[in-house]
Amino acid sequence: KISFLYRPNLVDEADNKFIELALASHSQYLITTNLKHFSTNKELMLSGLNIVTPGQFIRKWRAENE
């Protein structure tokens, strides 16, 4: 079932599927070492989705859970 029509249109077309999957699964985080490809499109509004590196995620998780 299609809930919404959304195409991120990132610089690297192969990266679009990761945004689509993160949004479809209601993820809070997309963890990647490739921040450059996800931050170059300033028009891309991803409310509720944080794109972070593995190190950033670990630091945030530790701060909230330890």
C-alpha positions in Angstrom: 0.0 0.0 0.0 1.4 3.4 -1.0 1.0 5.8 1.9 2.6 8.9 0.2 4.4 9.9 -2.9 7.9 11.1 -2.1 11.1 11.3 -4.0 14.1 12.8 -2.2 16.1 13.4 -5.4 19.5 13.4 -3.9 22.7 14.1 -5.8 23.5 10.3 -5.9 20.4 8.6 -7.2 21.4 5.4 -5.5 21.0 7.1 -2.0 17.3 8.0 -2.5 16.3 4.5 -1.4 17.8 5.0 2.0 15.8 8.1 2.7 12.7 6.4 1.4 13.2 3.3 3.6 13.9 5.5 6.6 10.7 7.5 6.1 8.6 4.4 5.4 9.8 2.7 8.5 9.3 5.8 10.7 13.0 5.8 11.6 14.4 8.5 13.8 17.9 8.1 12.5 19.7 7.3 9.2 23.2 6.4 10.1 25.8 6.8 7.4 29.5 7.7 6.9 28.4 9.5 3.7 26.9 12.7 5.1 28.1 14.7 2.1 25.5 13.1 -0.2 22.7 13.6 2.2 23.4 17.2 3.1 23.9 18.8 -0.3 20.2 19.2 -1.1 19.2 22.1 1.1 15.6 21.9 -0.1 15.2 18.4 1.3 13.1 18.7 4.5 13.2 15.6 6.6 11.1 16.3 9.6 11.9 13.8 12.4 14.7 12.1 10.5 18.2 12.8 11.8 21.1 11.9 9.4 24.2 11.2 11.5 27.5 9.4 11.4 28.0 6.2 13.4 30.1 8.1 15.9 27.5 10.8 16.4 24.8 8.2 17.0 26.9 6.3 19.5 27.7 9.5 21.5 24.0 10.5 21.5 22.9 7.0 22.5 25.4 6.9 25.3 24.4 10.3 26.6 20.7 9.2 26.7 21.2 5.6 28.0 24.2 5.4 30.3 
